[in-house]
């Protein structure tokens, strides 16, 4: 009997070892300590603890979040651009959301995902659930972890930094130890050492509606939405978008899913002019309403 038990457990151990690689491809949750980023924000950016959030047509302010919406006309590209300037007290308030909370769930409208996520501000994500290779991380959870030589990556770390890697430049084993909060997998990266990039070899480099995320310093980010594919708005090339993000003062910037997917949503309303009204999405990047539930995450 004892010999049989030994053989049984040896066989069980062998089977576990065989299946470990496949298990590594499934979602993994890491334990992160998210840094308090308040010291990076100008005085008065956030409300005092206990004060109720203040919402206007173009702004939201709470004890952990400050959002200001701005609309400009970019004459070079003949496009309307909507910019959401964002301060957060930690990256806990810069999140990714999925339909019904499922990464590989069915596609839904941005409005639906935003409402499910209790968002105050939301923008198109990266469609990484439809990809089979690369590093995708959301809210500290590793969703996809396979080698990728085709796409640039954008990482948001637990200390608030946002960094980008050109394809084939990122060492997976190293970045997984950096305290990953998000890893986006669409691209390309839009700046190089804070400077505009003058040429791209991407298949999507032509004129299109655009969604982009920009970074100034830990805790200070922006969502940028460029309208396009209409008589009133042509959209931007990647070169034009890169130049625009540099002129905003971003140190790092990254292109997310654009085209008909390019939608920006604030306080219950779509605030740009999506091509053909937009389309269903697999994911969003968003800022949640500042509630007791959010503060506990």
C-alpha positions in Angstrom: 0.0 0.0 0.0 2.8 2.4 0.9 4.6 1.8 -2.4 1.3 2.5 -4.3 0.9 5.7 -2.5 4.4 6.8 -3.3 3.9 6.0 -7.0 0.6 7.9 -7.0 2.1 11.1 -5.5 5.0 10.8 -7.8 2.7 10.6 -10.8 0.6 13.5 -9.5 3.7 15.7 -9.0 4.8 14.9 -12.6 1.4 15.9 -14.0 1.5 19.2 -12.1 4.9 20.0 -13.5 3.7 19.2 -17.0 0.8 21.6 -16.7 2.6 24.4 -15.0 3.5 26.2 -18.2 -0.1 26.3 -19.4 -1.2 27.5 -16.0 1.3 30.4 -16.2 -0.7 31.7 -19.3 -3.8 32.2 -17.2 -4.6 35.3 -15.1 -2.2 35.7 -12.2 -2.7 38.3 -9.4 0.3 39.9 -7.9 0.4 41.7 -4.5 1.4 45.3 -5.0 2.0 48.3 -2.7 0.7 51.3 -4.6 2.6 54.5 -3.8 0.9 57.6 -2.5 1.5 60.3 -5.2 -0.1 63.3 -3.7 3.3 65.1 -3.2 3.6 65.4 -7.0 0.4 67.3 -7.4 0.2 71.1 -7.0 -1.3 72.4 -3.8 -5.1 72.4 -3.9 -5.3 69.7 -6.6 -7.3 67.4 -4.4 -10.1 68.2 -1.9 -9.6 67.7 1.8 -10.4 64.3 3.2 -14.1 63.9 3.8 -15.2 66.6 1.4 -17.8 65.6 -1.2 -16.6 65.3 -4.8 -17.3 68.4 -7.0 -18.5 67.7 -10.6 -18.9 70.4 -13.4 -19.5 70.0 -17.1 -15.7 69.8 -17.7 -14.2 68.8 -14.4 -14.2 66.4 -11.4 -12.5 66.9 -8.1 -12.3 64.7 -5.0 -9.8 63.9 -2.3 -8.0 61.4 -4.6 -8.8 62.6 -8.2 -8.7 65.8 -10.2 -9.9 65.8 -13.9 -10.1 68.8 -16.2 -11.5 68.4 -19.8 -10.2 70.7 -22.5 -11.1 70.9 -26.2 -8.8 72.3 -28.9 -8.7 72.5 -32.7 -5.5 71.2 -34.2 -5.0 73.1 -37.4 -2.2 71.0 -38.8 -4.4 67.9 -38.9 -7.7 69.7 -39.2 -9.1 67.8 -36.2 -10.9 68.4 -33.0 -9.0 67.1 -30.0 -10.4 66.4 -26.5 -7.9 66.3 -23.7 -8.6 65.0 -20.2 -5.9 66.1 -17.8 -5.8 63.7 -14.8 -4.2 63.8 -11.4 -4.6 60.8 -9.1 -3.4 60.2 -5.5 -2.3 56.6 -6.6 -2.6 54.4 -9.6 -5.5 52.7 -7.8 -7.6 55.4 -9.5 -6.3 54.7 -13.0 -7.8 51.5 -13.9 -8.7 49.1 -16.8 -12.2 47.7 -17.2 -13.8 44.8 -19.1 -17.4 43.8 -20.1 -18.9 42.2 -17.0 -15.4 42.2 -15.4 -14.2 39.5 -17.8 -11.0 40.0 -19.8 -12.1 37.7 -22.6 -15.8 38.4 -22.3 -18.2 39.6 -25.0 -17.7 43.0 -26.6 -19.9 45.9 -25.3 -20.2 49.6 -25.8 -17.9 51.9 -23.9 -20.9 53.4 -22.2 -21.9 50.0 -20.9 -18.4 49.0 -19.7 -18.0 52.5 -18.1 -21.2 52.2 -16.2 -20.4 48.7 -15.0 -17.0 49.9 -13.8 -18.5 52.9 -11.9 -16.3 55.3 -14.0 -16.3 59.0 -14.1 -14.0 59.1 -17.1 -13.3 56.4 -19.7 -11.5 55.9 -23.0 -10.9 53.1 -25.4 -8.4 50.4 -24.3 -6.0 48.2 -26.2 -7.9 45.1 -27.5 -5.2 42.9 -26.0 -7.7 40.2 -25.2 -7.9 39.4 -28.9 -4.1 38.9 -29.1 -2.2 35.7 -28.5 1.2 37.0 -27.6 2.7 39.8 -25.5 2.3 41.1 -21.9 -1.1 42.3 -20.8 -1.6 43.4 -17.2 -4.7 45.1 -15.7 -5.0 46.4 -12.2 -2.1 44.3 -11.0 -3.4 41.1 -12.6 -1.3 39.4 -15.3 -3.7 38.4 -18.0 -1.3 37.4 -20.8 2.4 36.6 -20.5 4.0 35.4 -23.7 6.9 36.6 -25.8 6.2 39.4 -28.3 8.3 40.8 -31.1 5.6 42.7 -33.0 4.2 45.4 -30.7 5.5 48.2 -28.4 4.5 47.9 -24.8 3.3 50.6 -22.3 3.7 49.8 -18.6 2.2 51.7 -15.7 4.0 50.8 -12.5 2.9 50.8 -8.8 5.0 53.9 -8.1 3.1 55.8 -10.8 5.7 55.8 -13.5 4.7 55.1 -17.1 7.3 53.7 -19.4 7.2 52.4 -22.9 9.3 49.7 -24.7 9.8 49.4 -28.4 9.1 45.9 -29.8 11.9 43.4 -29.1 13.4 45.7 -26.4 11.5 44.5 -23.3 12.9 41.8 -21.1 9.8 40.1 -19.6 11.7 38.6 -16.7 12.9 42.0 -15.6 9.7 44.0 -16.0 7.6 41.5 -14.1 9.7 42.4 -11.0 9.1 46.1 -11.4 5.7 46.3 -9.7 3.3 46.2 -12.7 -0.1 47.8 -12.4 -0.9 47.9 -16.1 0.7 46.7 -19.4 -0.9 47.9 -22.6 -0.4 46.0 -25.8 -1.5 48.1 -28.8 0.9 50.9 -29.7 3.1 52.1 -30.9 5.0 54.3 -28.4 4.6 57.9 -29.4 7.7 59.6 -27.9 11.4 58.7 -27.6 13.0 60.2 -24.5 10.3 62.8 -24.5 10.9 63.8 -28.1 8.5 63.4 -31.0 9.1 60.6 -33.4 9.4 61.6 -37.0 8.6 58.3 -38.8 6.7 55.2 -38.0 6.6 51.8 -39.8 3.3 50.8 -38.3 0.4 49.7 -40.6 -1.8 52.2 -38.8 0.5 55.2 -39.3 -2.0 57.0 -41.7 -4.7 59.5 -40.9 -7.2 58.1 -38.3 -9.3 58.9 -35.3 -6.9 58.4 -32.3 -6.9 57.4 -28.6 -3.7 58.0 -26.6 -2.6 58.0 -23.0 0.1 60.5 -21.9 2.3 60.8 -18.9 3.9 63.8 -17.2 5.1 62.5 -13.9 3.9 59.9 -11.3 0.2 60.6 -10.6 -0.2 63.0 -13.6 -1.6 61.6 -16.9 -3.8 62.6 -19.8 -6.3 60.9 -22.1 -6.2 62.3 -25.6 -9.0 61.7 -28.2 -8.7 62.9 -31.8 -11.8 62.9 -33.9 -11.5 61.8 -37.6 -12.8 60.3 -40.8 -15.2 63.1 -41.5 -15.4 66.3 -43.4 -15.0 68.3 -40.2 -12.2 66.2 -38.7 -9.6 64.3 -40.8 -7.8 62.6 -37.8 -4.1 62.4 -37.2 -1.2 60.4 -38.5 1.1 58.8 -35.9 3.7 61.5 -36.7 1.1 64.3 -36.0 -0.1 62.5 -32.8 3.5 62.2 -31.6 4.1 65.9 -32.2 0.9 66.8 -30.4 1.7 64.7 -27.3 5.2 66.3 -27.1 3.6 69.8 -27.4 1.3 68.9 -24.5 4.5 68.4 -22.4 4.2 64.6 -22.0 7.4 62.7 -21.2 5.9 59.4 -22.4 2.9 58.7 -24.6 1.3 55.6 -26.1 -1.2 55.0 -28.9 -4.3 52.9 -28.0 -7.0 51.5 -30.2 -8.4 54.2 -32.5 -10.4 54.4 -35.6 -14.1 53.7 -35.0 -13.2 52.5 -31.5 -11.9 56.0 -30.5 -14.4 57.2 -27.8 -14.0 59.4 -24.7 -16.7 59.4 -22.1 -17.1 61.7 -19.1 -19.8 61.8 -16.4 -22.3 59.7 -18.3 -21.8 61.2 -21.7 -19.7 60.6 -24.8 -17.8 63.9 -25.2 -16.2 63.4 -28.6 -17.6 62.7 -32.1 -16.8 59.0 -32.7 -16.7 57.8 -36.3 -20.1 56.2 -37.1 -21.0 56.6 -33.4 -18.2 54.2 -32.2 -18.4 50.5 -31.9 -18.4 47.8 -29.2 -15.1 47.3 -27.3 -13.3 44.6 -25.4 -11.9 46.9 -22.7 -11.5 50.5 -21.5 -9.0 52.5 -19.5 -10.8 54.7 -16.9 -10.9 56.7 -13.7 -13.5 55.6 -11.2 -15.8 57.7 -9.1 -14.1 58.4 -5.8 -16.2 56.3 -3.4 -15.5 54.4 -0.2 -15.5 51.2 -2.3 -12.9 52.6 -4.7 -10.7 53.9 -1.9 -10.5 50.4 -0.5 -9.0 48.9 -3.6 
